[in-house]
Amino acid sequence: MLKAIRSLARRRRRCGACLFALDPACEPLKVDIGGDSGAVFLMSDYHEVLYEDFVKSADRGCGRCKKIISTLGTCDVNFTTARWWPGQLSGGEARPYLELVEAHQKFELCVSTSSFSRNMSAAHPCICRGDRVAGNTGDTDALGQVAGWFAACRANHKQCNAMQGTSFQPTRLLFLGDKDARTTRLVENDTTCTGYAALSHRWSEETQRVRLERGNLAQRKQHGISLGEFPQMMRDVIHVLRQLGILYVWIDCMCIVQDDKDDWRREAATMASIYAHAELTVAATWCTSSAQSLFCDRNGDGYLAVDIADVKGQSVFFRRMLPHFTWQDIAQDWFANDDFVNPEREWPLLARGWVYQEQLLSRRMLHFSRHELLWECNEKMKCQCGWHTSQDSSVLPLASRYKQPVVSKEWSQIIKEYSKRDLTFSTDKLPALAGIAKSFSSQAAAKYLCGLWEEHLEQCFFWYLTGSARARPSGKVPTWSWASVSGNVDCWQSSIENVEFLGSDVTYYGDAYMGEVREAKIVISGPVVPATIHHGQSWYDCIKSAPASIQGDPGRLRSQGNGEAFGLKVEDQFATFQPDYQLDEPGHGFIPSGSQVWCLSFGRVTSSTRDPEKGLFDERVAVCCLVLRCVDEGESMYERIGLCQGSGPTDDTHLDLDKFLTLSQKRQLTLV
């Protein structure tokens, strides 16, 4: 009788390590849990378990724990602490997983997407839908899946077929011929083309060897290009497109005459139309070189999917979670400080500046990643492992998962996202955004001013670097444009006050969107105060020499990161500021400590502190201002060198707005 009671009690218990129902034959452990699967996370957002708990549970006869330990050993994963996360957390990740804390890895329990049902969570609170990945990303099964995605998109997605029937076609395309053809041919203005694909890739040494030049243009048009001349990645792209029945492809290095500036300007100016009208953009997302294969094998231990349980007649398998991205990641900090994902290793292509517009403008993009294929179109994101299929829109909104059309974005958001991308040549900053700018202008009639819009200057004119200053790029981009600096940029989002834009005078060599500036001026008026700039040791010495009532607590000097120190002295006040470039480095743009600069007020920051003894709140209003350097006093002409948000050198000091305005004079300035 006693054995029967004990057996009944065990049936109600759940293994505290693997979280499956405990086998009645197993002896209980302290870590075990009572109740149904919903009880696991009643007291905490996650369930923590130790490696030794898995071992003890396996030793007592828990077959699931034994398989989990065996799989992790095969994958060469060492850890002490593990955490089961259920997903569905407010503001968190929708997909459940097992976190191996010390190893910085995630594993998951999956049931195939075709068999999964939500009531399976009764068997385990962290089961999710997913599909096994195996073989090669270029094999018959993988490309068959791509063909299915492509066909479904063409048949059902209105947003992806908006360009259908329009007549645009790139000047040059590569004609691929049939599946067995050993050559391709460069064609110009081919009227027989009924659809083409585009390639998004990183340039490398191999790319340079096959680029189109004036010297090989005629030969490639007449005799074609043998497949053997293409780098491996491009040969693989041709194979994919032939399998999909797409017979034309546009590849930038092979369809623009690279040593002809006029041809480059003309063709680069049509980039928006090229990617927007392409039937498909193939992205070599994991490739850092054209010499690599586009495809990846998935037969190693890292892709093990081990069956560890059976739920309602369906197999539950355990595997390492593959990394993924969404447009929420791209729009925010792109996996900043993420211990689980290294985006530069997983998706090096997505870090490139030119690729931002290729990705945003393409209606369909097929990513070849390190681990799997990913489909990204205007209405869906899909992947082979099922991660994107499983995401719950109530937790991760559609607007966060899928890319938004250019016209639905704020220009400040475009600046923020784009500035995170890298460019080989700083002079490409505006050309690499030209396609997006043209698409944006088609919906909002406005004058384009070197990366800004005249009719909406207040929204983006007061931009600032969010990280350390870098060397100022060479070129003729005006200092008032965010495109004149290197690094991540954000725009002032609070209200603008006391300033007025009086006009602009911007002229270009050729297409305005390509950013070849002839002259660029903006006239602005507002409250202006002279100041003295200090950096490095000079700044610290300046603060220390000030009266104690002004310098604040010297033991609480505000850190600007990386040992940098840039500050302003405005009469008897002190403030830190964010320089637009490394103005303390000798060379072009160097500004010695002690130099006079000018501060143009444009806004305020209000904060309050509570006096714990009196219980009262003290409100502080700090001035926000552009930091300017005079380059022509007679013409009242100034360069922008930074932005100050009113923070003092210590937490208890600030650049007071009322004092600033009392000292100021309203002036009309020309910024260049």
C-alpha positions in Angstrom: 0.0 0.0 0.0 2.8 2.4 1.0 4.6 1.7 -2.3 1.4 2.5 -4.3 1.0 5.8 -2.5 4.6 6.8 -3.2 4.2 5.8 -6.8 1.1 8.0 -7.1 3.0 10.9 -5.6 5.8 10.5 -8.0 3.4 10.6 -10.9 2.5 14.1 -9.9 6.1 15.3 -9.8 8.3 16.8 -12.5 12.0 16.3 -13.0 13.7 19.4 -11.7 16.5 19.2 -14.2 14.9 18.3 -17.6 11.4 19.5 -16.6 9.6 16.5 -18.1 7.2 14.4 -16.0 9.1 12.2 -13.6 9.2 8.5 -14.3 7.4 6.8 -11.4 10.3 4.4 -11.1 12.7 7.2 -10.4 13.7 8.1 -6.9 12.9 11.8 -6.1 15.5 14.5 -5.7 15.3 17.8 -3.8 15.4 19.7 -7.1 12.1 18.1 -8.4 9.0 20.1 -8.8 5.4 19.4 -7.9 2.3 20.2 -10.0 1.8 20.7 -13.7 4.1 22.5 -16.2 2.5 25.9 -15.4 3.9 25.7 -11.9 7.5 25.7 -13.0 7.8 29.5 -13.5 5.3 30.7 -10.8 8.1 32.1 -8.5 10.6 33.2 -11.1 11.0 34.2 -14.7 13.4 31.3 -15.2 14.1 27.9 -13.6 17.8 27.4 -12.6 19.4 24.0 -12.4 23.0 22.9 -12.0 25.1 20.5 -14.2 25.3 18.2 -11.2 21.5 18.1 -11.0 21.4 16.7 -14.6 24.0 14.1 -13.7 22.2 13.0 -10.5 18.9 12.8 -12.4 20.5 10.8 -15.2 22.0 8.4 -12.6 18.6 7.8 -11.0 17.3 6.7 -14.3 15.8 9.8 -16.0 16.4 9.0 -19.6 15.7 12.6 -20.8 18.4 14.0 -18.6 20.8 11.3 -19.7 20.2 12.2 -23.4 20.6 15.9 -22.7 23.9 15.4 -20.9 25.1 13.1 -23.7 24.2 15.6 -26.4 26.0 18.5 -24.5 29.0 16.3 -24.1 29.1 15.5 -27.8 28.8 19.2 -28.6 31.7 19.9 -26.2 29.8 22.3 -24.0 31.0 22.8 -20.5 28.8 24.6 -18.0 27.9 24.7 -14.3 24.6 26.6 -14.3 21.7 26.2 -16.7 18.4 28.2 -16.9 15.2 27.2 -18.5 13.5 30.2 -20.0 9.8 29.8 -21.0 9.5 32.6 -23.5 6.4 34.7 -23.7 7.9 37.2 -21.3 6.7 40.8 -21.5 9.2 42.6 -23.7 11.3 39.5 -23.9 12.0 36.7 -26.3 9.0 34.7 -27.5 10.9 31.4 -28.1 11.7 29.3 -25.0 15.2 27.9 -24.5 17.8 26.4 -22.2 20.6 28.8 -21.4 24.0 27.4 -20.5 25.3 30.3 -18.5 29.1 29.8 -18.4 29.2 28.5 -22.0 27.1 31.5 -23.4 25.0 29.1 -25.5 21.4 28.3 -25.9 19.7 25.0 -26.6 16.1 24.2 -27.3 13.4 21.5 -27.3 11.5 21.3 -30.6 8.6 19.5 -32.3 8.3 19.8 -36.1 6.3 22.8 -37.2 3.8 20.7 -39.0 3.1 18.6 -35.9 3.4 21.2 -33.1 0.3 22.3 -31.0 0.2 24.7 -28.1 -1.2 22.1 -25.7 2.1 20.3 -25.9 3.3 22.7 -23.2 1.5 20.5 -20.7 4.2 17.9 -21.3 7.0 20.5 -21.0 6.8 24.3 -20.5 9.6 25.0 -22.9 8.7 23.0 -26.0 8.6 25.0 -29.2 8.1 24.4 -32.9 11.1 23.8 -35.1 12.5 21.9 -38.0 15.7 19.9 -38.3 18.4 21.3 -40.5 20.9 19.0 -42.2 22.8 18.5 -45.4 24.0 21.6 -47.3 22.3 25.0 -47.8 22.8 24.5 -51.6 21.4 20.9 -51.9 18.2 19.9 -53.7 16.1 19.9 -50.5 17.3 23.4 -49.5 16.7 24.9 -52.9 13.4 23.2 -53.2 12.3 24.9 -50.0 13.5 28.3 -51.5 11.4 27.6 -54.6 8.4 27.1 -52.4 8.9 30.3 -50.5 9.4 32.2 -53.8 6.3 30.7 -55.4 4.2 31.4 -52.3 5.4 35.0 -52.2 4.7 35.7 -55.9 1.2 34.2 -55.6 0.0 35.6 -52.3 1.9 38.7 -51.2 0.5 42.0 -52.5 3.2 44.1 -51.0 5.9 42.1 -52.7 4.2 42.2 -56.1 3.6 46.0 -56.3 6.3 46.3 -59.0 4.8 43.6 -61.2 4.3 44.8 -64.7 6.5 47.9 -64.4 9.0 48.4 -67.2 12.3 49.3 -65.4 15.3 47.3 -66.3 19.0 47.9 -65.5 21.3 49.0 -68.3 23.3 45.8 -68.1 22.6 42.3 -66.9 24.3 39.0 -67.0 22.3 36.5 -69.1 22.7 33.0 -67.5 21.4 30.8 -70.2 20.2 27.2 -69.4 21.3 25.1 -66.5 24.1 23.4 -68.3 25.6 26.5 -70.0 29.3 27.0 -69.2 29.3 30.7 -70.0 27.2 33.8 -69.2 26.9 36.9 -71.4 26.8 40.6 -70.6 23.8 42.2 -72.3 22.7 45.8 -72.6 19.1 47.0 -72.7 17.9 43.5 -73.4 14.2 43.8 -74.3 13.6 40.0 -74.0 14.3 40.1 -70.2 11.1 39.3 -68.3 12.7 39.4 -64.8 16.1 39.5 -63.1 17.7 38.9 -59.8 20.3 41.0 -57.9 23.3 40.0 -55.8 24.1 41.6 -52.4 27.7 40.8 -51.4 30.9 42.1 -49.8 33.7 43.1 -52.2 37.0 41.3 -51.8 40.2 40.8 -53.7 38.5 38.2 -55.9 35.8 40.7 -56.8 38.3 43.2 -58.0 39.8 40.6 -60.4 36.5 40.1 -62.3 35.1 43.6 -62.3 33.8 45.2 -65.4 36.2 47.7 -67.0 36.3 49.6 -70.3 39.0 47.2 -71.5 36.8 44.0 -71.2 33.4 45.5 -71.8 33.2 44.7 -75.5 34.7 41.2 -75.1 32.2 40.2 -72.4 29.3 41.5 -74.5 30.5 39.6 -77.6 32.0 36.4 -76.2 30.6 36.2 -72.7 32.3 35.1 -69.4 33.1 31.5 -68.6 31.9 30.2 -65.3 35.5 29.4 -64.4 36.3 33.1 -64.4 33.7 33.8 -61.6 34.7 33.5 -57.9 33.2 30.5 -56.2 30.5 32.5 -54.4 29.2 34.0 -57.7 29.3 30.6 -59.4 27.0 29.3 -56.6 24.7 32.3 -57.0 24.3 31.5 -60.7 23.5 27.8 -59.8 20.8 28.9 -57.4 19.2 31.3 -59.9 19.2 28.7 -62.7 17.5 26.3 -60.4 14.8 28.9 -59.6 14.3 29.7 -63.3 15.7 33.2 -63.2 17.9 33.8 -66.2 19.2 37.3 -65.6 21.2 38.7 -62.7 22.6 42.2 -61.8 25.9 42.2 -60.0 27.3 45.6 -59.3 31.0 44.8 -60.0 30.1 43.1 -63.3 27.3 45.4 -64.6 28.8 48.9 -63.8 32.0 49.9 -65.7 34.2 50.4 -62.6 36.9 52.6 -64.2 34.4 54.9 -65.9 33.3 57.6 -63.4 30.4 58.8 -65.6 29.0 55.2 -66.0 29.4 54.6 -62.2 27.6 57.8 -61.3 24.8 57.1 -63.8 24.3 53.5 -62.8 24.7 54.0 -59.0 22.0 56.7 -59.2 19.5 54.0 -60.3 20.3 51.7 -57.4 16.9 52.2 -55.8 15.1 51.0 -58.9 17.5 48.1 -59.5 16.9 46.5 -56.1 13.2 47.4 -55.9 12.4 45.9 -59.2 14.5 42.7 -58.9 12.4 39.6 -58.6 14.8 38.4 -55.9 18.0 39.6 -54.2 20.4 36.8 -53.3 22.4 37.9 -50.2 25.8 36.2 -49.5 25.2 37.1 -45.9 27.8 34.9 -44.3 30.6 35.4 -46.8 33.5 37.8 -46.2 35.1 36.9 -49.5 33.9 36.0 -53.0 36.3 33.1 -52.9 34.1 31.4 -50.3 31.3 29.1 -51.3 27.8 30.5 -50.8 26.8 27.2 -49.3 27.5 25.6 -45.9 27.5 22.0 -44.7 25.4 21.2 -41.6 26.6 17.7 -40.8 28.8 18.4 -37.7 28.1 18.0 -34.0 26.9 21.6 -33.9 23.8 20.6 -35.8 22.9 17.5 -33.7 19.1 17.1 -33.2 18.7 14.3 -30.7 15.3 12.7 -30.0 14.8 12.8 -26.2 11.0 12.3 -25.7 7.7 11.6 -27.3 4.7 13.8 -26.8 1.3 12.9 -28.2 3.0 10.6 -30.7 5.4 13.4 -31.9 9.1 13.3 -31.4 10.7 16.0 -29.2 14.3 16.7 -30.2 17.0 18.7 -28.4 19.5 20.9 -30.3 21.6 24.0 -30.2 19.6 27.2 -31.0 20.7 28.9 -34.2 21.3 32.6 -34.2 18.7 34.9 -35.9 18.1 38.5 -36.5 15.0 40.7 -36.9 14.5 44.3 -37.9 14.1 45.1 -34.3 17.7 44.1 -33.8 18.8 46.2 -36.8 16.9 49.2 -35.6 18.2 49.1 -32.1 21.7 48.3 -30.9 22.4 45.3 -33.2 23.1 42.8 -30.5 25.2 45.2 -28.4 26.6 43.3 -25.4 24.8 40.0 -26.5 26.7 37.1 -25.0 25.0 34.6 -27.4 25.4 36.2 -30.8 28.4 37.7 -32.6 26.7 39.4 -35.6 30.0 40.3 -37.3 30.7 36.6 -37.5 27.3 35.3 -38.3 26.1 38.0 -40.8 29.1 40.1 -41.8 27.3 41.3 -44.9 24.7 43.1 -42.8 27.3 45.3 -41.2 28.1 47.0 -44.6 26.8 50.4 -45.5 25.9 49.7 -49.1 23.9 46.7 -48.0 21.5 48.7 -45.8 19.7 50.1 -48.9 20.0 46.8 -50.7 18.2 45.1 -47.9 15.6 47.8 -47.3 14.7 48.3 -50.9 14.6 44.7 -52.0 11.1 43.2 -52.0 12.4 39.7 -51.6 15.8 38.8 -50.2 17.2 35.3 -49.8 20.0 35.1 -47.1 22.6 32.4 -47.3 23.8 32.4 -43.7 26.4 30.3 -41.9 23.8 27.8 -40.7 20.7 28.0 -42.8 18.7 29.9 -45.4 16.5 32.8 -44.4 13.7 34.3 -46.5 13.0 38.0 -46.0 10.3 39.8 -48.0 7.9 42.7 -47.4 5.4 40.4 -45.7 7.2 37.5 -44.1 10.4 36.2 -42.6 11.1 32.5 -42.8 14.0 30.2 -41.9 14.7 26.5 -42.3 14.9 25.8 -38.6 11.4 27.3 -37.9 12.5 30.1 -35.5 10.8 32.8 -37.4 7.6 30.7 -37.8 7.4 30.3 -34.1 7.6 34.0 -33.1 4.5 35.2 -31.4 3.4 38.6 -32.8 1.9 39.5 -29.4 5.4 39.5 -27.9 7.4 40.6 -31.0 5.2 42.9 -33.0 5.1 42.6 -36.8 6.6 46.1 -37.2 9.7 44.8 -35.2 10.1 41.6 -37.1 9.7 42.7 -40.6 11.3 45.6 -42.4 9.1 48.6 -42.8 8.8 50.3 -46.2 11.1 53.3 -46.6 8.2 55.7 -46.8 6.8 54.5 -43.4 10.0 55.3 -41.5 11.1 58.5 -39.9 14.2 59.9 -41.6 15.9 60.1 -38.1 15.4 56.3 -37.8 17.0 55.7 -41.2 20.0 57.8 -40.1 20.3 55.9 -36.9 20.1 52.5 -38.5 22.4 53.4 -41.4 25.1 55.0 -39.4 25.7 51.7 -37.6 26.9 50.2 -40.9 30.6 50.3 -42.1 31.9 51.7 -45.4 35.3 50.9 -46.9 35.4 54.4 -48.4 34.1 57.4 -46.3 33.2 59.2 -49.6 30.4 56.6 -50.1 28.4 57.8 -47.1 25.8 59.6 -49.2 26.0 57.5 -52.4 25.3 54.4 -50.4 22.1 56.0 -49.1 21.0 57.6 -52.4 18.6 54.8 -53.3 16.7 55.1 -50.0 16.7 58.9 -50.3 15.2 58.8 -53.7 12.5 56.4 -52.5 11.8 58.6 -49.5 11.5 61.7 -51.7 9.0 60.1 -54.0 6.4 60.3 -51.1 7.5 63.6 -49.6 8.3 66.5 -52.0 11.3 68.1 -50.2 14.7 69.5 -51.0 17.6 67.1 -50.2 20.4 68.7 -48.3 23.4 66.3 -47.9 21.5 63.6 -46.0 18.8 65.9 -44.5 15.5 67.3 -45.8 15.0 71.1 -45.9 11.3 70.9 -45.0 12.0 68.8 -42.0 15.4 70.1 -40.7 14.3 70.4 -37.1 13.8 66.6 -36.9 17.4 65.7 -37.8 19.6 68.8 -37.8 20.6 68.4 -34.2 22.2 65.0 -34.4 25.0 63.7 -32.2 27.4 60.8 -32.0 26.5 58.1 -29.5 30.0 56.8 -29.1 33.6 58.0 -29.2 34.6 60.5 -31.8 36.7 59.2 -34.7 38.9 60.9 -37.3 36.9 63.3 -39.6 36.4 61.7 -43.0 37.9 63.5 -46.0 35.5 65.0 -48.5 33.3 68.0 -49.0 30.3 67.0 -47.0 29.3 70.1 -44.8 30.0 69.9 -41.1 26.3 70.4 -40.3 25.4 67.1 -42.0 25.6 63.8 -40.0 27.3 62.4 -43.1 30.4 64.4 -42.3 31.3 62.1 -39.3 32.1 58.5 -38.7 30.3 56.5 -36.0 26.8 55.8 -34.7 24.5 58.8 -34.9 21.2 59.6 -33.2 19.0 62.7 -33.5 17.7 65.1 -30.9 14.0 64.0 -30.3 12.8 66.7 -27.9 11.3 70.0 -28.8 13.4 72.7 -30.5 13.3 76.3 -29.2 14.8 79.7 -29.8 16.2 78.8 -33.3 15.0 79.6 -36.8 16.2 78.2 -40.1 16.4 81.1 -42.6 17.4 79.3 -45.8 19.9 77.0 -47.5 22.2 77.2 -50.5 23.4 73.7 -51.5 24.6 72.9 -55.0 26.1 69.6 -56.4 28.1 68.2 -59.2 25.5 66.0 -60.9 22.8 64.1 -59.0 22.0 65.7 -55.6 21.4 62.3 -54.0 25.0 61.1 -54.8 26.3 63.9 -52.5 29.1 65.4 -54.7 28.9 68.8 -53.1 29.9 72.0 -54.8 28.8 74.3 -52.1 26.7 73.8 -49.0 25.4 76.5 -46.6 22.6 76.7 -44.1 21.6 80.0 -42.5 20.3 79.8 -38.9 19.6 82.3 -36.1 19.4 81.8 -32.4 20.9 82.6 -29.0 24.7 82.5 -29.2 27.3 82.6 -26.4 31.1 82.5 -26.7 32.9 79.7 -24.8 36.4 78.2 -24.4 37.1 74.7 -25.4 39.3 72.3 -23.4 40.3 68.7 -23.8 42.5 66.1 -22.1 44.6 67.3 -19.1 43.7 70.9 -19.9 40.1 70.1 -19.2 40.8 68.5 -15.8 43.1 71.4 -14.8 40.4 73.9 -15.8 37.9 72.2 -13.5 40.3 71.9 -10.6 41.1 75.6 -10.7 37.4 76.6 -10.5 35.8 77.5 -7.1 34.4 74.5 -5.2 30.9 75.9 -5.6 31.2 75.7 -9.3 33.2 72.6 -10.0 30.9 70.4 -7.9 32.2 67.3 -6.2 35.7 66.7 -7.7 35.5 63.0 -6.7 32.5 62.5 -9.1 34.0 63.7 -12.4 31.7 62.5 -15.2 33.3 59.9 -17.4 33.0 60.3 -21.2 34.4 56.9 -21.9 37.8 55.6 -23.2 39.6 58.2 -21.1 38.4 61.0 -23.3 37.7 64.5 -21.8 36.1 67.3 -23.8 34.6 70.4 -22.1 33.5 73.9 -22.4 33.9 76.9 -20.1 31.0 79.4 -20.5 31.7 82.4 -18.3 31.7 80.8 -14.8 30.0 77.5 -15.9 31.4 74.3 -17.1 29.9 71.6 -19.4 31.1 68.5 -21.2 30.3 68.0 -24.9 30.4 65.3 -27.5 32.9 66.3 -30.3 32.0 65.4 -33.9 35.5 64.1 -34.6 38.9 63.8 -32.9 39.6 67.5 -32.7 42.3 67.0 -30.1 44.5 65.0 -32.6 47.1 67.0 -34.5 46.4 67.5 -38.2 43.4 68.7 -40.2 40.7 70.0 -37.9 42.9 70.2 -34.8 41.6 72.7 -32.2 44.0 73.6 -29.4 42.7 73.7 -25.8 41.9 77.3 -24.8 40.5 78.2 -28.3 37.4 80.2 -28.5 34.2 78.5 -29.8 30.6 79.5 -30.0 27.5 77.8 -28.5 24.1 78.1 -30.3 21.2 77.1 -28.0 18.5 74.9 -29.6 16.8 73.1 -26.7 16.7 72.1 -23.0 17.0 69.1 -20.7 15.0 69.2 -17.5 15.9 67.0 -14.6 15.1 66.9 -10.8 16.9 65.7 -7.7 15.4 65.0 -4.3 17.0 66.4 -1.1 16.6 63.4 1.3 16.8 65.6 4.4 14.2 68.2 3.3 12.2 65.9 1.1 12.1 68.5 -1.6 12.7 68.2 -5.3 15.2 70.6 -7.0 14.5 71.1 -10.7 17.4 71.8 -13.0 17.1 73.1 -16.6 20.2 72.7 -18.7 20.8 74.2 -22.1 21.4 72.1 -25.2 23.6 73.7 -27.9 25.6 73.2 -31.0 29.3 73.9 -30.6 30.7 75.9 -33.5 34.0 77.3 -34.7 34.2 80.5 -36.7 36.0 80.1 -40.0 35.2 83.5 -41.6 34.3 86.3 -39.1 33.5 88.8 -41.9 30.9 86.5 -43.5 29.7 85.2 -40.1 30.6 81.6 -41.3 30.9 78.7 -38.9 31.7 75.0 -38.8 30.0 72.6 -36.5 32.5 70.7 -34.2 30.2 69.1 -31.6 27.0 69.1 -29.5 26.5 69.8 -25.8 23.5 68.4 -23.9 24.1 70.6 -20.9 25.8 68.1 -18.6 28.3 69.5 -16.2 31.7 67.8 -15.4 30.1 66.2 -12.4 26.7 64.7 -11.8 25.7 67.7 -9.6 26.5 70.4 -12.1 25.0 71.5 -15.4 25.0 74.4 -17.9 22.1 76.4 -16.7 19.6 77.6 -19.4 18.6 80.8 -17.8 22.2 81.9 -17.2 23.1 81.0 -20.8 20.2 83.0 -22.3 21.1 86.0 -20.1 24.6 86.0 -21.5 23.5 85.3 -25.1 22.9 87.5 -28.1 20.6 86.5 -30.9 22.7 86.2 -34.1 22.4 85.0 -37.7 25.0 82.4 -38.6 25.9 80.7 -41.8 26.9 77.0 -41.2 29.2 75.3 -43.7 
